[in-house]
Amino acid sequence: MVRSTTIFRVHDGLPLAASVDDESTEKALTEYKQQSKLIFRRLNANSEPACSIESGQYTLHYLIVDKVIYMCICDSSYPRKLAFSYLDELSKEFQRSYEGKIEGATRPYAFMGFDTFISKTTRLYKDSRTLTQGAGTSLGSSSASNQQPNQLDQLNENLKDVTRIMTKNMEDLLWRGDSLDRMSHLSTSLRSESAKYRKAARNINLQALIRKWAPIGGIGFFFILFMWYRFF
């Protein structure tokens, strides 16, 4: 399930909003929250826009949208698709509610009023069974289905494919010098190398054609030259 949520500004790591966690959750996640702050201070415009970071029994998921980081800490068994669908919903509502005010924020947690929406959305994504259970109850209650959209439809609309979202290890990021920027650099490098390979393949095919037809062309050329010399 989703355990905790925090929203940061990218360029300075300023926390803008967060879930209100109970005492037991706060105590259990203290170390993970500290680790997340260290990581998010390193994020910049070149960082991966979405990533899952594994750390023991929990996984930290983040999504960057319009220079804002949306982060949640979930149980390691919690499906990534649900986690990123959850973050996507938060990002849309946060941008709708505070567009134009985000860059001007100067104090931490300037938009703590957003915790109401965070709490409501967290309850909808309480565990990996929530969506299917929600679909079942909506069948049994027409009024409920009229009041809120089918949760399965909502999930299918949000981030249908998370297979390309990268996964990192917290220890590698904090202590072994691994970088969240490196994934973007690798993607750029792979695209560059792919273009080089395509160009090389074209050259190889051209050379193969030349080797295949060059002898025939040479013979034809000398035949024409002989005929011209012989009769003209």
ZIWOZI-V465427 format. One record per backbone hydrogen bond with DSSP energy under -0.5 kcal/mol. NH is the residue of the N-H (numbers start at 1). CO is the residue of the C=O. Records with the same first field share a line. If there is no record, write none. Layout:
# ZIWOZI-V465427
NH->CO + CO
This chain:
# ZIWOZI-V465427
2->125
3->1 + 73
4->73
6->71
7->17
8->69
9->14
10->67
13->9
16->7
17->7
19->5
21->19
26->22
27->23
28->24
29->25
30->26 + 27
33->29
34->30
35->31
36->32
37->33
38->34
39->35
40->36
41->37
42->39
43->40
47->44
48->180
51->62
52->166
53->60
54->52 + 168
55->58
58->55
59->74
60->53
61->59 + 72
62->51
63->70
64->49
65->63 + 68
68->65
69->8
70->63 + 68
71->6 + 69
72->61
73->4
74->59 + 72
75->1
76->57
78->75
83->79
84->80
85->81
86->82
87->83
88->84
89->85
90->86
91->87
92->88
93->89
94->90
95->91
96->92
97->93
98->94
99->95
101->98
102->98
105->101 + 102
109->15
110->107
111->16
112->109
114->111
115->112
116->113
117->114
118->114
119->115
120->116
121->117
122->118
123->119
124->120
125->121
126->123
130->127
133->129
134->130
135->131
136->132
137->133
138->134
139->135
140->136
141->137
145->141
146->142
147->143
148->144
154->150
155->151
156->152
157->153
158->154
159->157
162->160
165->162
166->50
168->52
170->54
173->169
174->170
175->171
176->171 + 172
178->172
184->181
185->181
186->182
187->183
188->184
189->185
190->186
191->187
192->188
193->189
194->190
195->191
196->192
197->193
198->194
199->195
200->196
201->197
202->198
203->199
204->200
205->201
206->202
207->203
208->204
209->205
210->206
211->207
212->208
213->209
214->210
215->211
217->213
218->214
219->215
220->216
221->217
222->218
223->219
224->220
225->221
226->222
227->223
228->224
229->225
230->226
231->227
232->228
